[in-house]
Amino acid sequence: MIRSARFARLLAGAAGIPVALVTSLVVFRLVRRFSVDMPIEPGEFSGWGVRWGLLLAILLTSAATWGERRPASPRQLLFSQGLAALLLLALLVLAACLTTTAVHLGLLGQGWTLSSRSGMAVRLAAEIGLQWLGLPVAVGVGLRLLALRLRSPGRRPPPPPAAAGPG
Amino acid sequence: MLAAAACLAAVLVYLQPPTPWLRRGVVHVAPDGLDAWPGSTRALAVRTIQRGVDMATAGETVLIWPGVYRETIRLRRAGSPGRPLILKAAVPGTALISGTAEPALTRSWRWISQGRRIFATRVPWRVDALRVDGGMAFRAGSPSLFDDVCQRPGAWPTFQMTSGETLRLCLPDGSSPSQHRLEINREVPARLRSGGHQVASLWVEAPYVEIRDLVFDLPVTAAIQLWNTSHVRIVGNLFSGADVAINQSSGLGPLTDVVVAHNLSHCYPLYEWRRRGWLTWQQVYPYSNCSLTWMGGRDIQVRGNIITQAGDGIKLSPVGGLNTIEANLIAYTTDDGIEFDGPAIDLAVRNNLFVDPWDSLGLSPVRQGPLRISSNVFLHSRQEPAHGNGVLLKLMGGPIHRVTVDHNLFVGHQLGWSVADSPLSDFHMHNNLLFTVQRIEEGLHELPRMGWRHNRVVRFPPMAWPRPEQGPAGLARVLGRPSTPMRLPGLVPLAIERPGPSWYRPGQEPATRALLPLLGAGWIAPP
């Protein structure tokens, strides 16, 4: 029973990699249409997806199991992965809105000689956002998971007694 | 403890911090490397150039070992003043950054015969460039043109993309496609706007960068895109089949301080298609780029390069600073030798050797200047039919301001041709030696508005047209005094270093074989 729970948690933690890859694919799809002056190569964000996936998987699995408190359930772990992806996407959209507004207000991109300055603003927001928001989002969601565990009652169940040997 | 170590490792892998302390100033890249390795030695090389440039920091060299690298690279790590980031071949000329797809792809195609010489196959993406046994095939724009040129005598391999991603290929020798080595471009992002070049093999997006001794093979559209950069040195590279070798048409900031020196750029056999009478000028015109540079910017130097089998040899129109195009060999182009399409501020064009461009200088327009064109040798061969070719000056619309053309040697059909909407101001020609077939005013409506003094015009019959390969002696024969030395002391031979990459032997591939007699004809000599 304990072994299968551990295995399920491990699987849920490893789900961070596909979650991150899907996130990078979504960002690629969203940003591609705005990248008028500098097209995005297919798979340009997938390297970031693998790295962020590893980060999510390891940070969240650690947050789910670290300490003496009862480990988070695989469902909580999966929910945290999804939450991290959604939070990152929301922050990227916010960043894109802010940079686009900055371009329209003349605060950014005055020297750009491009056919679509707002499109480039969206792209820059996405690229810089992916690079710099991935870690705080992963850490933030990991801390939230840890905090939930610390607030919840119950300690880690003791390991099963070792089977008595002959004699 | 284990969890903390794993978390730390994951953070490091995610952030990819610079690790110069792992190396001695060199990041090794090799086809048999692994991107997880530190790149500190040849044995621990990383596999992709992208990984190498992501690891490197200011003052480091990314050393690329021989091999084919099918990558689009984004160079975003900057150097610093006195400590550039260098991208360099370990053995000059052996590291290929290729825009071609994996060879296994074309080998797997199933061809259907569509009649004499013609085959068709389904392809996974739009093919913009195709090579047959290393030679570029002509891209026909329509089915009718494809069928027409394919059946002509002396035809070269031709291809055409139909709707529905079907590729049609014409092999004039009647052989089967499976008997040849076919190469096509990799899949590239779809164009989201018209004009300009939006796809490149290497995007330079950081300042203080050097790119040396590499081969850019069949890049799709541009080889190097100067995007948001300055203080760039591009030296000793070979560009083969690039629509524009070094491009800067848009970006996030002004381009400043760029040196493009001793490179070789060609789109063989672009010039041969027309010269051998297979295609007309209009049919090769869609390839009118194939240029070494298409740049604006400030403080730009383009020197010591060979540009051959090209459309426009060089496109440069600086927006400020001090700029030079110097000591280049521009030979066998199907459009302008140099096109100045823009402000062309403070630009000096000197000591260049032009051989058989369609026309030598495309001044259309020069909006600001000053542009000084001095001490160059322009040599055109006899070409039939003569229609706008063989001229020194092409004035093709728009204002042309502050241009001086002095102390040049020109051999051609006529001095220039112009359209009505080419207003000149402050345009001076002096001390030039001009050998022409036609009268000097022929086709050049603007001649009365030029400042004109101390130019010597020698008219000669078409039958006496000296070939560039004959060297200065051929010109002396036109003058009728074979033993008399040239009358432009200090101009011929041009005292310039041998153009092109130092590691490249002209004639080592078909694209440069025609240059051998030119280089030995006495037009240029080491200083």
Chai-1 contact restraints between the chains, C-beta under 6 A:
chainA,res_idxA,chainB,res_idxB,connection_type,confidence,min_distance_angstrom,max_distance_angstrom,comment,restraint_id
A,V36,B,L192,contact,1.0,0.0,6.0,A-B,restraint_1
A,V36,B,R193,contact,1.0,0.0,6.0,A-B,restraint_2
A,D37,B,S250,contact,1.0,0.0,6.0,A-B,restraint_3
A,P39,B,P189,contact,1.0,0.0,6.0,A-B,restraint_4
A,P39,B,Q198,contact,1.0,0.0,6.0,A-B,restraint_5
A,E41,B,T72,contact,1.0,0.0,6.0,A-B,restraint_6
A,R51,B,V13,contact,1.0,0.0,6.0,A-B,restraint_7
A,R51,B,Y14,contact,1.0,0.0,6.0,A-B,restraint_8
A,L54,B,A10,contact,1.0,0.0,6.0,A-B,restraint_9
A,L54,B,V13,contact,1.0,0.0,6.0,A-B,restraint_10
A,L55,B,A10,contact,1.0,0.0,6.0,A-B,restraint_11
A,L55,B,Y14,contact,1.0,0.0,6.0,A-B,restraint_12
A,I58,B,A6,contact,1.0,0.0,6.0,A-B,restraint_13
A,I58,B,C7,contact,1.0,0.0,6.0,A-B,restraint_14
A,I58,B,A10,contact,1.0,0.0,6.0,A-B,restraint_15
A,L59,B,C7,contact,1.0,0.0,6.0,A-B,restraint_16
A,S62,B,A3,contact,1.0,0.0,6.0,A-B,restraint_17
A,S62,B,C7,contact,1.0,0.0,6.0,A-B,restraint_18
A,W66,B,A3,contact,1.0,0.0,6.0,A-B,restraint_19
A,G111,B,G253,contact,1.0,0.0,6.0,A-B,restraint_20
A,W112,B,L252,contact,1.0,0.0,6.0,A-B,restraint_21
A,T113,B,S250,contact,1.0,0.0,6.0,A-B,restraint_22
A,L114,B,S250,contact,1.0,0.0,6.0,A-B,restraint_23
A,S115,B,R193,contact,1.0,0.0,6.0,A-B,restraint_24
